[in-house]
Amino acid sequence: MQDPSDLPYPGEATDPTTDPINLPCSEEATDSPPTQGESEGGSVSHFITCFKEVVERDMNLSRVQLYRKVKAVTGSSPVELLRTARLNRAYQLLITTDKSVSEIAYDVGFTAPSYFTKCFKETYGMLPGDARKQ
């Protein structure tokens, strides 16, 4: 175990080659890393893949164990938590940008604008276009 006095203070620069947070995912996960022109949805998928690998490797939790623990702690499945986070981000983008509903749906990680609209209406009780009018 590492001596706590050797750990950096929050905000202090760390060596990216030894900092576990900055280590890259396995080559399998980085086959198609997000490029600068790629939407946020691609980077979200990449993040999820990397996060899963870190959890499995460093926390010794399988996908099923992670699912059960997240569900026990939050009352929601990981999928529901991600969907809620995506919808919250979409709501912010609808209010603050002039992007179309489809662009926002893709930007936050939905693969189909129709499914995005369905989820948005279930969550907020209005269509995404109506949120912009408020």
DRENTORKOL-3810 file (N, C-alpha, C; in nm, 4 decimals):
REM DRENTORKOL-3810
@n.u->0.0840; n.v->-0.1182; n.w->0.0000; ca.u->0.0000; ca.v->0.0000; ca.w->0.0000; c.u->0.0880; c.v->0.1238; c.w->0.0000
@n.u->0.0419; n.v->0.2264; n.w->-0.0689; ca.u->0.1198; ca.v->0.3483; ca.w->-0.0843; c.u->0.1108; c.v->0.4339; c.w->0.0423
@n.u->0.2220; n.v->0.4969; n.w->0.0791; ca.u->0.2256; ca.v->0.5856; ca.w->0.1942; c.u->0.1414; c.v->0.7089; c.w->0.1632
@n.u->0.0435; n.v->0.7458; n.w->0.2510; ca.u->-0.0427; ca.v->0.8598; ca.w->0.2239; c.u->0.0331; c.v->0.9905; c.w->0.2043
@n.u->0.1518; n.v->1.0035; n.w->0.2644; ca.u->0.2280; ca.v->1.1272; ca.w->0.2475; c.u->0.2827; c.v->1.1408; c.w->0.1060
@n.u->0.2860; n.v->1.0296; n.w->0.0305; ca.u->0.3342; ca.v->1.0332; ca.w->-0.1077; c.u->0.2251; c.v->1.0719; c.w->-0.2063
@n.u->0.0993; n.v->1.0699; n.w->-0.1622; ca.u->-0.0114; ca.v->1.1005; ca.w->-0.2519; c.u->-0.0207; c.v->1.2506; c.w->-0.2758
@n.u->-0.0582; n.v->1.2920; n.w->-0.3954; ca.u->-0.0704; ca.v->1.4352; ca.w->-0.4243; c.u->-0.1942; c.v->1.4939; c.w->-0.3581
@n.u->-0.1892; n.v->1.6221; n.w->-0.3311; ca.u->-0.3055; ca.v->1.6925; ca.w->-0.2802; c.u->-0.4037; c.v->1.7124; c.w->-0.3946
@n.u->-0.5351; n.v->1.7285; n.w->-0.3639; ca.u->-0.6311; ca.v->1.7532; ca.w->-0.4710; c.u->-0.5893; c.v->1.8747; c.w->-0.5530
@n.u->-0.5933; n.v->1.8606; n.w->-0.6824; ca.u->-0.5555; ca.v->1.9687; ca.w->-0.7722; c.u->-0.4079; c.v->1.9730; c.w->-0.8056
@n.u->-0.3258; n.v->1.8973; n.w->-0.7312; ca.u->-0.1815; ca.v->1.8947; ca.w->-0.7572; c.u->-0.1538; c.v->1.8097; c.w->-0.8799
@n.u->-0.0590; n.v->1.8516; n.w->-0.9592; ca.u->-0.0253; ca.v->1.7772; ca.w->-1.0808; c.u->0.0269; c.v->1.6394; c.w->-1.0456
@n.u->-0.0116; n.v->1.5418; n.w->-1.1268; ca.u->0.0355; ca.v->1.4050; ca.w->-1.1062; c.u->0.1045; c.v->1.3584; c.w->-1.2333
@n.u->0.1809; n.v->1.2539; n.w->-1.2189; ca.u->0.2492; ca.v->1.1943; ca.w->-1.3338; c.u->0.1470; c.v->1.1116; c.w->-1.4106
@n.u->0.1127; n.v->1.1491; n.w->-1.5358; ca.u->0.0093; ca.v->1.0772; ca.w->-1.6093; c.u->0.0434; c.v->0.9325; c.w->-1.6394
@n.u->0.1700; n.v->0.8953; n.w->-1.6289; ca.u->0.2056; ca.v->0.7558; ca.w->-1.6569; c.u->0.1815; c.v->0.6662; c.w->-1.5366
@n.u->0.1685; n.v->0.7240; n.w->-1.4170; ca.u->0.1444; ca.v->0.6420; ca.w->-1.2985; c.u->0.0103; c.v->0.6709; c.w->-1.2334
@n.u->-0.0567; n.v->0.7774; n.w->-1.2709; ca.u->-0.1860; ca.v->0.8119; ca.w->-1.2132; c.u->-0.2904; c.v->0.7146; c.w->-1.2673
@n.u->-0.3554; n.v->0.6351; n.w->-1.1812; ca.u->-0.4490; ca.v->0.5345; ca.w->-1.2301; c.u->-0.5693; c.v->0.5947; c.w->-1.3005
@n.u->-0.6042; n.v->0.7167; n.w->-1.2703; ca.u->-0.7194; ca.v->0.7789; ca.w->-1.3342; c.u->-0.6868; c.v->0.8148; c.w->-1.4785
@n.u->-0.5615; n.v->0.8476; n.w->-1.5060; ca.u->-0.5232; ca.v->0.8899; ca.w->-1.6402; c.u->-0.4691; c.v->0.7775; c.w->-1.7272
@n.u->-0.4586; n.v->0.6573; n.w->-1.6744; ca.u->-0.4084; ca.v->0.5480; ca.w->-1.7557; c.u->-0.5098; c.v->0.5139; c.w->-1.8641
@n.u->-0.4645; n.v->0.4845; n.w->-1.9858; ca.u->-0.5588; ca.v->0.4532; ca.w->-2.0931; c.u->-0.6239; c.v->0.3181; c.w->-2.0720
@n.u->-0.7365; n.v->0.2986; n.w->-2.1386; ca.u->-0.8047; ca.v->0.1697; ca.w->-2.1346; c.u->-0.7231; c.v->0.0682; c.w->-2.2133
@n.u->-0.7689; n.v->-0.0542; n.w->-2.2098; ca.u->-0.7011; ca.v->-0.1577; ca.w->-2.2870; c.u->-0.7108; c.v->-0.1241; c.w->-2.4351
@n.u->-0.6305; n.v->-0.1909; n.w->-2.5147; ca.u->-0.6315; ca.v->-0.1655; ca.w->-2.6589; c.u->-0.7676; c.v->-0.1966; c.w->-2.7192
@n.u->-0.8367; n.v->-0.2966; n.w->-2.6645; ca.u->-0.9688; ca.v->-0.3324; ca.w->-2.7152; c.u->-1.0650; c.v->-0.2144; c.w->-2.7024
@n.u->-1.0571; n.v->-0.1428; n.w->-2.5905; ca.u->-1.1472; ca.v->-0.0301; ca.w->-2.5674; c.u->-1.1065; c.v->0.0916; c.w->-2.6476
@n.u->-0.9802; n.v->0.0981; n.w->-2.6898; ca.u->-0.9338; ca.v->0.2163; ca.w->-2.7611; c.u->-0.9218; c.v->0.1928; c.w->-2.9108
@n.u->-0.9858; n.v->0.0872; n.w->-2.9612; ca.u->-0.9816; ca.v->0.0635; ca.w->-3.1055; c.u->-1.0311; c.v->0.1840; c.w->-3.1831
@n.u->-1.1350; n.v->0.2484; n.w->-3.1343; ca.u->-1.1871; ca.v->0.3664; ca.w->-3.2027; c.u->-1.2116; c.v->0.4778; c.w->-3.1019
@n.u->-1.1037; n.v->0.5398; n.w->-3.0528; ca.u->-1.1220; ca.v->0.6467; ca.w->-2.9554; c.u->-1.1938; c.v->0.7639; c.w->-3.0199
@n.u->-1.2675; n.v->0.8410; n.w->-2.9378; ca.u->-1.3407; ca.v->0.9527; ca.w->-2.9949; c.u->-1.2460; c.v->1.0567; c.w->-3.0523
@n.u->-1.2828; n.v->1.1091; n.w->-3.1661; ca.u->-1.2037; ca.v->1.2148; ca.w->-3.2275; c.u->-1.2660; c.v->1.3482; c.w->-3.1929
@n.u->-1.1972; n.v->1.4552; n.w->-3.2248; ca.u->-1.2457; ca.v->1.5866; ca.w->-3.1886; c.u->-1.3798; c.v->1.6172; c.w->-3.2548
@n.u->-1.4044; n.v->1.5702; n.w->-3.3741; ca.u->-1.5282; ca.v->1.5970; ca.w->-3.4441; c.u->-1.6423; c.v->1.5045; c.w->-3.4065
@n.u->-1.6158; n.v->1.4035; n.w->-3.3256; ca.u->-1.7182; ca.v->1.3059; ca.w->-3.2899; c.u->-1.8118; c.v->1.3642; c.w->-3.1860
@n.u->-1.9374; n.v->1.3235; n.w->-3.1884; ca.u->-2.0343; ca.v->1.3752; ca.w->-3.0925; c.u->-2.0033; c.v->1.3238; c.w->-2.9531
@n.u->-2.0696; n.v->1.3855; n.w->-2.8529; ca.u->-2.0499; ca.v->1.3440; ca.w->-2.7145; c.u->-2.0918; c.v->1.1997; c.w->-2.6935
@n.u->-2.1873; n.v->1.1505; n.w->-2.7724; ca.u->-2.2342; ca.v->1.0138; ca.w->-2.7587; c.u->-2.1218; c.v->0.9135; c.w->-2.7750
@n.u->-2.0309; n.v->0.9372; n.w->-2.8701; ca.u->-1.9178; ca.v->0.8477; ca.w->-2.8902; c.u->-1.8239; c.v->0.8499; c.w->-2.7721
@n.u->-1.7977; n.v->0.9666; n.w->-2.7175; ca.u->-1.7089; ca.v->0.9751; ca.w->-2.6027; c.u->-1.7740; c.v->0.9159; c.w->-2.4789
@n.u->-1.9073; n.v->0.9222; n.w->-2.4695; ca.u->-1.9777; ca.v->0.8607; ca.w->-2.3576; c.u->-1.9601; c.v->0.7100; c.w->-2.3628
@n.u->-1.9746; n.v->0.6517; n.w->-2.4820; ca.u->-1.9563; ca.v->0.5070; ca.w->-2.4970; c.u->-1.8142; c.v->0.4659; c.w->-2.4607
@n.u->-1.7186; n.v->0.5454; n.w->-2.5040; ca.u->-1.5785; ca.v->0.5175; ca.w->-2.4729; c.u->-1.5553; c.v->0.5255; c.w->-2.3219
@n.u->-1.6126; n.v->0.6265; n.w->-2.2577; ca.u->-1.5986; ca.v->0.6411; ca.w->-2.1129; c.u->-1.6581; c.v->0.5214; c.w->-2.0404
@n.u->-1.7761; n.v->0.4785; n.w->-2.0818; ca.u->-1.8421; ca.v->0.3658; ca.w->-2.0156; c.u->-1.7581; c.v->0.2396; c.w->-2.0284
@n.u->-1.7031; n.v->0.2166; n.w->-2.1475; ca.u->-1.6180; ca.v->0.0997; ca.w->-2.1680; c.u->-1.4957; c.v->0.1045; c.w->-2.0767
@n.u->-1.4310; n.v->0.2205; n.w->-2.0706; ca.u->-1.3129; ca.v->0.2352; ca.w->-1.9857; c.u->-1.3492; c.v->0.2214; c.w->-1.8377
@n.u->-1.4606; n.v->0.2808; n.w->-1.7982; ca.u->-1.5038; ca.v->0.2741; ca.w->-1.6585; c.u->-1.5303; c.v->0.1298; c.w->-1.6185
@n.u->-1.5961; n.v->0.0555; n.w->-1.7061; ca.u->-1.6248; ca.v->-0.0852; ca.w->-1.6784; c.u->-1.4959; c.v->-0.1632; c.w->-1.6567
@n.u->-1.3970; n.v->-0.1376; n.w->-1.7421; ca.u->-1.2690; ca.v->-0.2070; ca.w->-1.7278; c.u->-1.2009; c.v->-0.1720; c.w->-1.5958
@n.u->-1.2041; n.v->-0.0454; n.w->-1.5581; ca.u->-1.1413; ca.v->-0.0024; ca.w->-1.4335; c.u->-1.2109; c.v->-0.0675; c.w->-1.3145
@n.u->-1.3432; n.v->-0.0702; n.w->-1.3161; ca.u->-1.4187; ca.v->-0.1303; ca.w->-1.2061; c.u->-1.3871; c.v->-0.2783; c.w->-1.1950
@n.u->-1.3892; n.v->-0.3475; n.w->-1.3085; ca.u->-1.3629; ca.v->-0.4909; ca.w->-1.3051; c.u->-1.2202; c.v->-0.5208; c.w->-1.2601
@n.u->-1.1241; n.v->-0.4403; n.w->-1.3076; ca.u->-0.9837; ca.v->-0.4657; ca.w->-1.2769; c.u->-0.9476; c.v->-0.4212; c.w->-1.1355
@n.u->-0.9827; n.v->-0.2988; n.w->-1.1001; ca.u->-0.9353; ca.v->-0.2415; ca.w->-0.9745; c.u->-1.0256; c.v->-0.2696; c.w->-0.8558
@n.u->-1.1522; n.v->-0.2889; n.w->-0.8789; ca.u->-1.2442; ca.v->-0.3118; ca.w->-0.7680; c.u->-1.2870; c.v->-0.4575; c.w->-0.7580
@n.u->-1.2414; n.v->-0.5379; n.w->-0.8511; ca.u->-1.2765; ca.v->-0.6799; ca.w->-0.8539; c.u->-1.4278; c.v->-0.7013; c.w->-0.8486
@n.u->-1.5014; n.v->-0.6223; n.w->-0.9280; ca.u->-1.6455; ca.v->-0.6381; ca.w->-0.9378; c.u->-1.6806; c.v->-0.6787; c.w->-1.0804
@n.u->-1.7636; n.v->-0.7794; n.w->-1.0915; ca.u->-1.8118; ca.v->-0.8163; ca.w->-1.2243; c.u->-1.9222; c.v->-0.7184; c.w->-1.2650
@n.u->-1.9645; n.v->-0.7269; n.w->-1.3874; ca.u->-2.0717; ca.v->-0.6412; ca.w->-1.4370; c.u->-2.1985; c.v->-0.6614; c.w->-1.3538
@n.u->-2.2307; n.v->-0.7860; n.w->-1.3211; ca.u->-2.3513; ca.v->-0.8165; ca.w->-1.2442; c.u->-2.3390; c.v->-0.7621; c.w->-1.1015
@n.u->-2.2219; n.v->-0.7796; n.w->-1.0401; ca.u->-2.2020; ca.v->-0.7279; ca.w->-0.9045; c.u->-2.2130; c.v->-0.5761; c.w->-0.9018
@n.u->-2.1549; n.v->-0.5096; n.w->-1.0021; ca.u->-2.1650; ca.v->-0.3639; ca.w->-1.0106; c.u->-2.3112; c.v->-0.3228; c.w->-1.0238
@n.u->-2.3841; n.v->-0.3897; n.w->-1.1100; ca.u->-2.5261; ca.v->-0.3604; ca.w->-1.1299; c.u->-2.6014; c.v->-0.3707; c.w->-0.9975
@n.u->-2.5795; n.v->-0.4792; n.w->-0.9246; ca.u->-2.6505; ca.v->-0.5002; ca.w->-0.7975; c.u->-2.6154; c.v->-0.3946; c.w->-0.6940
@n.u->-2.4866; n.v->-0.3592; n.w->-0.6849; ca.u->-2.4447; ca.v->-0.2590; ca.w->-0.5869; c.u->-2.4997; c.v->-0.1209; c.w->-0.6201
@n.u->-2.4945; n.v->-0.0840; n.w->-0.7471; ca.u->-2.5481; ca.v->0.0460; ca.w->-0.7877; c.u->-2.6982; c.v->0.0508; c.w->-0.7602
@n.u->-2.7684; n.v->-0.0556; n.w->-0.7923; ca.u->-2.9131; ca.v->-0.0626; ca.w->-0.7701; c.u->-2.9458; c.v->-0.0544; c.w->-0.6204
@n.u->-2.8669; n.v->-0.1209; n.w->-0.5367; ca.u->-2.8902; ca.v->-0.1182; ca.w->-0.3926; c.u->-2.8658; c.v->0.0211; c.w->-0.3339
@n.u->-2.7642; n.v->0.0891; n.w->-0.3824; ca.u->-2.7280; ca.v->0.2199; ca.w->-0.3276; c.u->-2.8202; c.v->0.3302; c.w->-0.3783
@n.u->-2.8530; n.v->0.3269; n.w->-0.5077; ca.u->-2.9271; ca.v->0.4386; ca.w->-0.5674; c.u->-3.0753; c.v->0.4103; c.w->-0.5884
@n.u->-3.1120; n.v->0.2837; n.w->-0.5918; ca.u->-3.2505; ca.v->0.2490; ca.w->-0.6228; c.u->-3.2773; c.v->0.2456; c.w->-0.7728
@n.u->-3.1772; n.v->0.2765; n.w->-0.8520; ca.u->-3.1898; ca.v->0.2754; ca.w->-0.9978; c.u->-3.0792; c.v->0.1900; c.w->-1.0566
@n.u->-3.1081; n.v->0.1334; n.w->-1.1726; ca.u->-3.0049; ca.v->0.0557; ca.w->-1.2406; c.u->-2.9045; c.v->0.1511; c.w->-1.3049
@n.u->-2.7854; n.v->0.1023; n.w->-1.3360; ca.u->-2.6876; ca.v->0.1878; ca.w->-1.4048; c.u->-2.7422; c.v->0.2449; c.w->-1.5360
@n.u->-2.8204; n.v->0.1660; n.w->-1.6070; ca.u->-2.8791; ca.v->0.2127; ca.w->-1.7329; c.u->-2.9733; c.v->0.3303; c.w->-1.7065
@n.u->-3.0556; n.v->0.3184; n.w->-1.6024; ca.u->-3.1477; ca.v->0.4275; ca.w->-1.5678; c.u->-3.0714; c.v->0.5527; c.w->-1.5253
@n.u->-2.9635; n.v->0.5345; n.w->-1.4490; ca.u->-2.8829; ca.v->0.6492; ca.w->-1.4068; c.u->-2.8203; c.v->0.7205; c.w->-1.5267
@n.u->-2.7670; n.v->0.6428; n.w->-1.6205; ca.u->-2.7094; ca.v->0.7027; ca.w->-1.7411; c.u->-2.8156; c.v->0.7745; c.w->-1.8237
@n.u->-2.9310; n.v->0.7124; n.w->-1.8370; ca.u->-3.0385; ca.v->0.7752; ca.w->-1.9141; c.u->-3.0814; c.v->0.9066; c.w->-1.8484
@n.u->-3.0940; n.v->0.9064; n.w->-1.7163; ca.u->-3.1313; ca.v->1.0283; ca.w->-1.6446; c.u->-3.0264; c.v->1.1373; c.w->-1.6634
@n.u->-2.8994; n.v->1.1007; n.w->-1.6537; ca.u->-2.7917; ca.v->1.1990; ca.w->-1.6735; c.u->-2.7954; c.v->1.2538; c.w->-1.8156
@n.u->-2.8189; n.v->1.1676; n.w->-1.9128; ca.u->-2.8268; ca.v->1.2120; ca.w->-2.0526; c.u->-2.9455; c.v->1.3056; c.w->-2.0741
@n.u->-3.0589; n.v->1.2716; n.w->-2.0137; ca.u->-3.1771; ca.v->1.3563; ca.w->-2.0287; c.u->-3.1581; c.v->1.4914; c.w->-1.9596
@n.u->-3.0937; n.v->1.4918; n.w->-1.8440; ca.u->-3.0658; ca.v->1.6183; ca.w->-1.7753; c.u->-2.9751; c.v->1.7068; c.w->-1.8601
@n.u->-2.8732; n.v->1.6463; n.w->-1.9196; ca.u->-2.7824; ca.v->1.7217; ca.w->-2.0066; c.u->-2.8573; c.v->1.7722; c.w->-2.1300
@n.u->-2.9443; n.v->1.6894; n.w->-2.1840; ca.u->-3.0232; ca.v->1.7298; ca.w->-2.3008; c.u->-3.1129; c.v->1.8480; c.w->-2.2663
@n.u->-3.1741; n.v->1.8452; n.w->-2.1506; ca.u->-3.2595; ca.v->1.9559; ca.w->-2.1081; c.u->-3.1791; c.v->2.0858; c.w->-2.1021
@n.u->-3.0589; n.v->2.0788; n.w->-2.0453; ca.u->-2.9721; ca.v->2.1976; ca.w->-2.0395; c.u->-2.9389; c.v->2.2472; c.w->-2.1794
@n.u->-2.9058; n.v->2.1553; n.w->-2.2701; ca.u->-2.8716; ca.v->2.1937; ca.w->-2.4064; c.u->-2.9915; c.v->2.2525; c.w->-2.4803
@n.u->-3.1104; n.v->2.1992; n.w->-2.4551; ca.u->-3.2303; ca.v->2.2532; ca.w->-2.5197; c.u->-3.2531; c.v->2.3984; c.w->-2.4795
@n.u->-3.2266; n.v->2.4293; n.w->-2.3550; ca.u->-3.2503; ca.v->2.5641; ca.w->-2.3039; c.u->-3.1391; c.v->2.6607; c.w->-2.3453
@n.u->-3.0160; n.v->2.6117; n.w->-2.3524; ca.u->-2.9022; ca.v->2.7026; ca.w->-2.3712; c.u->-2.8469; c.v->2.7088; c.w->-2.5132
@n.u->-2.8893; n.v->2.6185; n.w->-2.6024; ca.u->-2.8342; ca.v->2.6194; ca.w->-2.7385; c.u->-2.9465; c.v->2.6269; c.w->-2.8412
@n.u->-2.9074; n.v->2.6485; n.w->-2.9650; ca.u->-3.0028; ca.v->2.6510; ca.w->-3.0759; c.u->-2.9974; c.v->2.5220; c.w->-3.1577
@n.u->-2.9320; n.v->2.4195; n.w->-3.1063; ca.u->-2.9229; ca.v->2.2920; ca.w->-3.1786; c.u->-3.0612; c.v->2.2302; c.w->-3.1921
@n.u->-3.0776; n.v->2.1506; n.w->-3.2961; ca.u->-3.2046; ca.v->2.0813; ca.w->-3.3158; c.u->-3.2177; c.v->1.9688; c.w->-3.2123
@n.u->-3.3397; n.v->1.9228; n.w->-3.1957; ca.u->-3.3658; ca.v->1.8134; ca.w->-3.1016; c.u->-3.2858; c.v->1.6895; c.w->-3.1420
@n.u->-3.2788; n.v->1.6613; n.w->-3.2704; ca.u->-3.2027; ca.v->1.5444; ca.w->-3.3173; c.u->-3.0540; c.v->1.5577; c.w->-3.2851
@n.u->-2.9977; n.v->1.6755; n.w->-3.3088; ca.u->-2.8559; ca.v->1.6975; ca.w->-3.2772; c.u->-2.8295; c.v->1.6759; c.w->-3.1292
@n.u->-2.9169; n.v->1.7284; n.w->-3.0461; ca.u->-2.9000; ca.v->1.7128; ca.w->-2.9013; c.u->-2.9133; c.v->1.5665; c.w->-2.8622
@n.u->-3.0093; n.v->1.4965; n.w->-2.9201; ca.u->-3.0273; ca.v->1.3540; ca.w->-2.8902; c.u->-2.8989; c.v->1.2771; c.w->-2.9193
@n.u->-2.8386; n.v->1.3029; n.w->-3.0356; ca.u->-2.7138; ca.v->1.2345; ca.w->-3.0701; c.u->-2.5992; c.v->1.2806; c.w->-2.9803
@n.u->-2.5930; n.v->1.4092; n.w->-2.9490; ca.u->-2.4849; ca.v->1.4636; ca.w->-2.8665; c.u->-2.4804; c.v->1.4017; c.w->-2.7273
@n.u->-2.5968; n.v->1.3722; n.w->-2.6700; ca.u->-2.5988; ca.v->1.3176; ca.w->-2.5340; c.u->-2.5943; c.v->1.1656; c.w->-2.5308
@n.u->-2.5920; n.v->1.1022; n.w->-2.6492; ca.u->-2.5690; ca.v->0.9584; ca.w->-2.6515; c.u->-2.6852; c.v->0.8712; c.w->-2.6922
@n.u->-2.7981; n.v->0.9299; n.w->-2.7309; ca.u->-2.9084; ca.v->0.8488; ca.w->-2.7817; c.u->-2.8814; c.v->0.8182; c.w->-2.9284
@n.u->-2.9150; n.v->0.6973; n.w->-2.9712; ca.u->-2.8896; ca.v->0.6595; ca.w->-3.1097; c.u->-3.0092; c.v->0.6869; c.w->-3.1994
@n.u->-3.1263; n.v->0.7110; n.w->-3.1388; ca.u->-3.2466; ca.v->0.7388; ca.w->-3.2174; c.u->-3.3204; c.v->0.8576; c.w->-3.1564
@n.u->-3.3400; n.v->0.9632; n.w->-3.2323; ca.u->-3.4140; ca.v->1.0791; ca.w->-3.1801; c.u->-3.5562; c.v->1.0443; c.w->-3.1344
@n.u->-3.6186; n.v->0.9456; n.w->-3.1972; ca.u->-3.7544; ca.v->0.9072; ca.w->-3.1564; c.u->-3.7543; c.v->0.8474; c.w->-3.0160
@n.u->-3.6534; n.v->0.7650; n.w->-2.9857; ca.u->-3.6427; ca.v->0.7072; ca.w->-2.8511; c.u->-3.6085; c.v->0.8162; c.w->-2.7500
@n.u->-3.5249; n.v->0.9105; n.w->-2.7888; ca.u->-3.4927; ca.v->1.0243; ca.w->-2.7036; c.u->-3.6202; c.v->1.1016; c.w->-2.6689
@n.u->-3.7024; n.v->1.1294; n.w->-2.7697; ca.u->-3.8261; ca.v->1.2042; ca.w->-2.7471; c.u->-3.9188; c.v->1.1282; c.w->-2.6534
@n.u->-3.9295; n.v->0.9966; n.w->-2.6719; ca.u->-4.0139; ca.v->0.9127; ca.w->-2.5855; c.u->-3.9660; c.v->0.9205; c.w->-2.4407
@n.u->-3.8355; n.v->0.9030; n.w->-2.4183; ca.u->-3.7792; ca.v->0.9079; ca.w->-2.2824; c.u->-3.7940; c.v->1.0470; c.w->-2.2214
@n.u->-3.7716; n.v->1.1496; n.w->-2.3016; ca.u->-3.7817; ca.v->1.2874; ca.w->-2.2538; c.u->-3.9241; c.v->1.3159; c.w->-2.2074
@n.u->-4.0223; n.v->1.2739; n.w->-2.2865; ca.u->-4.1622; ca.v->1.2971; ca.w->-2.2504; c.u->-4.2000; c.v->1.2209; c.w->-2.1234
@n.u->-4.1519; n.v->1.0974; n.w->-2.1092; ca.u->-4.1801; ca.v->1.0195; ca.w->-1.9883; c.u->-4.1210; c.v->1.0857; c.w->-1.8640
@n.u->-4.0027; n.v->1.1462; n.w->-1.8797; ca.u->-3.9336; ca.v->1.2062; ca.w->-1.7662; c.u->-3.9872; c.v->1.3440; c.w->-1.7308
@n.u->-4.0048; n.v->1.4289; n.w->-1.8313; ca.u->-4.0402; ca.v->1.5688; ca.w->-1.8064; c.u->-4.1864; c.v->1.6024; c.w->-1.8338
@n.u->-4.2627; n.v->1.5099; n.w->-1.8918; ca.u->-4.4037; ca.v->1.5338; ca.w->-1.9185; c.u->-4.4293; c.v->1.6310; c.w->-2.0319
@n.u->-4.3297; n.v->1.6546; n.w->-2.1155; ca.u->-4.3444; ca.v->1.7428; ca.w->-2.2318; c.u->-4.2484; c.v->1.6981; c.w->-2.3398
@n.u->-4.2741; n.v->1.7427; n.w->-2.4597; ca.u->-4.1862; ca.v->1.7120; ca.w->-2.5709; c.u->-4.0609; c.v->1.7991; c.w->-2.5626
@n.u->-3.9483; n.v->1.7514; n.w->-2.6167; ca.u->-3.8246; ca.v->1.8304; ca.w->-2.6109; c.u->-3.8391; c.v->1.9706; c.w->-2.6715
@n.u->-3.9143; n.v->1.9819; n.w->-2.7796; ca.u->-3.9346; ca.v->2.1120; ca.w->-2.8419; c.u->-4.0094; c.v->2.2084; c.w->-2.7517
@n.u->-4.1005; n.v->2.1555; n.w->-2.6690; ca.u->-4.1762; ca.v->2.2396; ca.w->-2.5762; c.u->-4.0892; c.v->2.2920; c.w->-2.4622
@n.u->-3.9860; n.v->2.2182; n.w->-2.4264; ca.u->-3.8959; ca.v->2.2612; ca.w->-2.3187; c.u->-3.8234; c.v->2.3901; c.w->-2.3592
@n.u->-3.7950; n.v->2.4027; n.w->-2.4853; ca.u->-3.7258; ca.v->2.5217; ca.w->-2.5352; c.u->-3.8168; c.v->2.6440; c.w->-2.5297
@n.u->-3.9455; n.v->2.6249; n.w->-2.5427; ca.u->-4.0420; ca.v->2.7359; ca.w->-2.5448; c.u->-4.0675; c.v->2.7952; c.w->-2.4063
@n.u->-4.0341; n.v->2.7217; n.w->-2.3020; ca.u->-4.0614; ca.v->2.7696; ca.w->-2.1664; c.u->-3.9659; c.v->2.8757; c.w->-2.1226
END
